[in-house]
């Protein structure tokens, strides 16, 4: 009994059979998954039991970096450098005041209003009041 084509599912006769990637194909059905370029045994690349041309062959990407002694040393070195940087930033900003409120237009308006109120309070003091304070 003749096998079925992996692409179209029809019977593949020996004269038109391409056996590749553990499957049987018609010569016309053995083409790139992406661009549909007809392939042969010399120019195909198989990935996940599917044929691809050289241009569309999926690139394998590495997802896990091995913990080699060199990589461990580099990771530790970068952590130490970042700790030094944060320590330096902390020491520089230690003397300065810290304001958790952002400097928005509304906050600037409120600050100006507060300064004007405090200035008017200072202007209300009369010279007689100063004499009494002595």
C-alpha positions in Angstrom: 0.0 0.0 0.0 1.3 3.5 -0.9 1.7 6.1 1.9 -0.1 9.4 2.1 1.5 12.8 1.5 2.3 14.7 4.7 1.1 18.0 3.1 -2.1 17.2 1.1 -3.0 13.7 2.5 -3.4 12.1 -0.9 -1.6 8.9 -1.9 2.0 9.2 -2.9 3.1 6.9 -5.7 6.8 5.8 -5.9 7.6 7.9 -9.0 6.7 11.2 -7.3 7.7 10.3 -3.8 10.1 12.3 -1.6 10.9 10.7 1.7 12.2 13.2 4.1 11.8 14.3 7.7 10.3 10.9 8.6 7.4 11.6 6.2 6.5 11.1 2.6 5.7 14.0 0.2 4.7 14.6 -3.4 7.5 16.5 -5.2 5.2 19.5 -5.6 4.1 19.3 -1.9 7.6 19.4 -0.6 8.0 23.2 -0.3 8.9 25.8 2.2 6.4 26.4 5.0 6.7 30.2 4.6 7.4 31.1 1.0 6.1 27.9 -0.7 9.4 27.6 -2.7 9.7 24.0 -4.1 12.5 22.2 -2.3 14.6 19.1 -3.0 16.8 16.9 -1.0 19.8 19.2 -1.5 18.3 22.6 -0.5 15.8 21.9 2.3 16.3 22.4 6.0 14.1 20.6 8.4 12.8 22.1 11.6 10.1 20.5 13.8 9.6 17.9 11.1 8.6 20.7 8.6 10.6 21.7 5.5 12.0 25.2 5.1 14.2 27.0 2.6 17.5 28.4 3.8 16.1 32.0 4.0 13.1 31.0 6.2 14.7 28.4 8.4 13.7 29.4 12.0 16.6 30.7 14.0 17.2 29.0 17.3 17.5 31.3 20.2 19.0 30.4 23.6 16.7 31.0 26.5 18.9 29.8 29.4 22.3 31.2 30.3 24.5 28.6 31.9 25.9 29.5 35.3 29.5 29.2 34.3 32.1 30.5 36.8 32.7 33.4 34.5 29.0 34.3 34.3 28.7 34.0 38.1 31.7 36.3 38.6 30.2 38.9 36.1 26.8 38.8 37.8 28.4 39.3 41.3 30.6 42.1 39.9 27.6 44.0 38.4 25.6 43.6 41.7 28.6 45.1 43.7 28.9 48.0 41.2 25.2 48.8 41.5 25.3 48.7 45.3 28.3 51.1 45.3 26.3 53.4 43.0 23.2 53.4 45.1 25.3 53.9 48.3 27.0 56.9 46.6 23.6 58.3 45.5 22.3 57.9 49.0 25.3 59.6 50.6 25.0 62.5 48.2 21.3 63.0 48.9 21.5 62.5 52.6 21.9 66.2 53.5 19.2 67.3 51.2 15.6 67.4 52.2 13.4 64.7 50.7 10.0 65.7 49.3 7.6 62.8 48.6 5.2 65.2 46.8 5.9 65.9 43.1 6.4 69.5 42.0 3.3 70.0 40.0 1.8 73.3 38.9 -0.9 73.0 41.6 1.8 72.5 44.3 3.8 75.5 43.0 0.6 77.6 43.2 -0.1 76.5 46.8 3.5 77.3 47.7 3.3 80.8 46.3 0.0 81.4 48.1 1.5 80.2 51.3 4.5 82.5 50.9 2.2 85.5 50.2 0.2 84.7 53.4 3.3 84.5 55.5 4.7 87.8 53.9 1.4 89.6 54.8 1.6 88.3 58.3 5.1 89.8 58.6 3.9 93.1 57.2 1.1 93.4 59.7 3.6 93.9 62.5 3.8 97.6 63.4 6.8 99.5 64.8 4.9 99.7 68.1 4.7 95.9 68.2 8.5 95.8 67.7 9.0 98.1 70.7 6.9 95.9 72.9 8.8 92.8 71.9 12.1 94.2 73.3 
